[in-house]
Amino acid sequence: MYVCVCNAVTEDDVRGCLAAGCGSAKEVKAACGMQPGCGSCTKRLYGLISEHRTASELVDALTGGPLPLEVVPADPAAPPAPAAPQTWPQPIAGEDATAAA
């Protein structure tokens, strides 16, 4: 389905631009090569951007968010920082921790 008939830009084109990292209507229009025209595509374009952001936020909520960035040591020979200890799953209150193992 066309988002912009004037520029022959489809919904798949817009979704591809969003997946590639475009985050605003201006960036999508530039990446898809959309030129100023009748403006009828603007409402649908904003709707697709909103859908993409909502889906990304839902994925982050379900998966615990994007992976945290790691600090790169200034000295390449330095050992990597130790990983944070895993704190889950927690034993149920009153349950012996050794019985679960």
trRosetta pair geometry for C-beta under 8 A, 3 or more apart (Angstrom, degrees):
i j d omega theta_ij theta_ji phi_ij phi_ji
1 10 6.6 122 73 -153 36 85
1 11 5.3 28 67 -9 87 119
2 5 5.0 81 131 -78 147 66
2 8 6.8 -71 -126 -139 120 40
2 9 6.8 99 -156 73 77 45
2 10 5.6 -69 -102 -100 48 61
2 11 7.7 -168 -133 -24 6 74
3 9 5.3 -48 58 103 100 94
3 10 6.4 109 0 -171 86 16
3 11 5.5 124 -49 -74 102 59
3 13 7.4 -126 20 59 120 104
3 14 5.5 52 -16 -29 160 137
3 41 5.0 79 145 -151 76 110
3 44 5.0 -164 -145 109 84 127
3 45 5.9 95 174 -72 130 76
3 48 6.9 -44 -108 -18 138 146
4 7 4.5 6 120 43 125 97
4 8 7.3 -41 96 16 80 15
4 9 4.2 28 45 43 106 105
4 32 7.9 123 29 125 135 138
4 34 5.6 80 44 -124 174 118
4 37 7.0 120 -169 43 110 140
4 40 7.7 142 -123 75 62 80
4 41 3.6 -16 -87 -75 82 160
4 45 7.6 23 -50 -60 104 114
5 8 7.1 25 -161 -77 33 47
5 40 7.4 -6 25 74 101 127
5 41 7.6 -173 10 -64 62 109
6 35 7.6 -115 128 69 113 83
6 37 3.4 120 141 -179 168 167
6 38 5.7 174 -55 10 136 94
6 40 7.8 132 -18 38 111 99
6 41 7.2 -115 26 -18 102 124
7 32 7.4 96 125 129 136 104
7 33 6.7 178 -178 106 126 79
7 34 4.7 175 48 -124 171 66
7 35 5.9 154 -91 28 120 76
7 37 6.4 -151 -34 -22 92 143
7 41 7.7 -58 29 -12 106 162
9 13 4.9 -118 -164 77 77 147
9 14 6.6 83 154 -50 110 89
9 32 4.9 57 -130 164 134 132
9 33 7.5 176 -80 66 115 78
9 34 5.6 -39 -27 -80 153 102
9 41 7.2 64 63 -149 115 157
10 13 4.7 112 55 -1 70 99
10 14 7.3 -134 102 0 45 84
11 14 5.6 -54 -152 38 37 110
11 15 6.2 36 151 -18 69 106
11 44 7.9 -89 -92 160 94 119
11 48 6.4 -170 -144 -101 86 139
12 15 5.6 -52 -141 40 33 110
12 16 6.2 39 155 -24 64 105
13 16 5.8 -56 -153 33 27 114
13 17 6.7 27 151 -18 62 104
13 32 5.2 91 147 -129 116 114
14 17 5.7 -54 -152 34 34 111
14 18 6.4 33 151 -18 66 105
14 28 5.8 33 -142 -169 82 129
14 32 6.4 -17 -85 -70 61 148
14 45 6.5 -149 -128 -126 144 75
14 48 5.0 45 126 122 139 160
15 18 5.5 -52 -146 38 35 112
15 19 6.2 35 154 -19 66 106
15 48 6.7 -109 -68 -174 74 122
15 52 7.1 175 -126 -84 70 118
16 19 5.7 -53 -144 38 30 110
16 20 6.3 28 154 -19 63 109
17 20 5.7 -59 -148 38 30 112
17 22 4.4 -6 154 18 92 141
17 27 7.4 165 163 125 115 85
17 28 4.8 118 113 -131 143 75
17 31 4.3 137 -134 97 119 136
17 32 5.5 -71 -50 -52 147 93
18 21 8.0 167 -180 29 27 12
18 22 5.6 -77 -91 65 40 91
18 23 7.8 95 -137 -89 71 37
18 28 6.7 -1 -62 -96 77 115
18 48 7.1 -145 -37 141 146 100
18 49 6.7 -173 -101 -111 127 62
18 52 4.4 -90 173 -126 149 165
19 52 7.9 -128 -58 -141 61 126
20 31 7.1 172 75 -167 133 152
22 27 3.9 179 -150 120 92 113
22 28 4.7 128 140 -73 146 65
22 31 5.2 -111 -69 3 140 148
23 27 6.0 46 41 38 54 150
23 49 7.8 93 -178 -154 38 111
24 27 4.8 96 54 8 78 100
24 28 7.0 -144 95 -4 41 87
24 49 7.3 40 -140 -142 24 149
25 28 5.7 -55 -146 39 33 111
25 29 6.1 35 156 -21 67 106
25 42 7.2 43 -161 -146 147 76
25 45 5.4 87 -130 131 103 123
25 46 6.1 -27 -75 -78 128 74
25 49 6.2 -88 -67 -35 74 154
26 29 5.9 -54 -147 35 27 111
26 30 6.5 24 155 -16 62 107
27 30 5.8 -57 -149 38 31 109
27 31 6.1 25 156 -16 67 111
28 31 5.8 -59 -142 42 29 107
28 32 5.9 13 164 -5 67 115
28 34 7.6 20 120 12 75 130
28 45 6.4 170 94 -165 143 112
28 49 6.9 -123 -25 -77 148 111
29 32 6.2 -63 -137 47 23 100
29 34 4.1 -85 -149 60 76 115
29 45 7.5 23 -64 -155 90 156
30 33 7.8 29 178 -71 27 32
30 34 7.8 -62 -45 41 21 80
34 37 7.7 -93 -178 1 86 110
34 41 7.2 -126 -148 87 141 151
36 39 7.8 -1 -162 -65 73 81
37 40 7.9 -56 104 21 103 81
37 41 7.6 50 63 10 116 114
38 41 7.9 99 71 -5 85 82
39 42 5.3 -14 -173 -12 73 121
40 43 7.6 -47 -180 22 44 99
41 44 5.6 -68 -161 49 55 107
41 45 5.5 60 144 -32 84 109
42 45 5.6 -56 -145 35 28 115
42 46 6.5 26 159 -16 64 104
43 46 6.0 -56 -151 37 29 108
43 47 6.5 32 150 -21 62 107
44 47 5.4 -53 -150 36 35 117
44 48 6.5 35 154 -19 67 102
45 48 5.9 -53 -150 34 31 108
45 49 6.5 30 152 -17 64 106
46 49 5.6 -52 -146 37 34 113
46 50 6.3 38 153 -21 65 106
47 50 5.7 -55 -148 36 30 113
47 51 6.4 33 153 -20 64 104
48 51 5.6 -50 -147 35 33 114
48 52 6.4 35 153 -21 64 104
49 52 5.7 -54 -150 35 31 113
49 53 6.5 29 153 -17 65 106
50 53 5.9 -55 -146 37 31 109
50 54 6.2 31 156 -19 65 108
51 54 5.8 -57 -146 38 28 111
51 55 6.3 27 156 -18 64 108
52 55 5.9 -57 -149 38 28 110
52 56 6.3 28 154 -19 64 108
53 56 5.7 -56 -147 37 31 111
53 57 6.3 30 155 -18 66 106
54 57 5.8 -55 -147 37 30 109
54 58 6.3 31 153 -20 64 107
55 58 5.6 -54 -147 35 31 113
55 59 6.4 33 154 -19 65 104
56 59 5.8 -52 -149 35 31 111
56 60 6.4 31 152 -17 64 106
57 60 5.6 -54 -148 38 33 112
57 61 6.3 35 152 -22 66 105
58 61 5.6 -53 -147 35 32 112
58 62 6.3 24 157 -14 65 108
59 62 5.9 -60 -146 41 29 106
59 63 5.9 0 165 4 67 117
60 63 6.4 -70 -133 52 24 92
60 64 7.7 -85 -180 83 55 22
60 65 4.6 34 -171 -112 94 49
60 66 6.1 -35 -116 -31 106 70
61 65 7.7 43 -74 -63 29 65
70 81 7.5 -172 -162 40 99 117
71 81 6.8 53 58 -12 102 142
73 76 7.0 157 85 -89 98 26
73 78 4.1 -124 156 67 158 128
73 80 7.4 -140 -18 -107 121 45
73 81 7.7 161 -60 -36 103 87
74 78 7.6 52 57 3 58 141
75 78 4.1 94 81 -27 102 107
87 90 7.2 3 153 -68 76 92
91 95 4.8 -144 172 81 103 107
91 96 7.6 -99 -170 101 151 16
91 97 4.7 -115 -40 -95 153 74
91 100 6.0 -148 -108 -16 101 144
92 95 4.3 67 65 -4 84 132
95 99 6.6 -117 175 58 84 122
95 100 6.8 61 145 -47 122 108
96 99 4.1 84 77 -8 103 110
96 100 7.6 -175 93 -12 62 77
97 100 6.2 -52 -165 24 39 110
97 101 7.5 32 146 -16 64 105
98 101 5.8 -55 -158 32 45 112
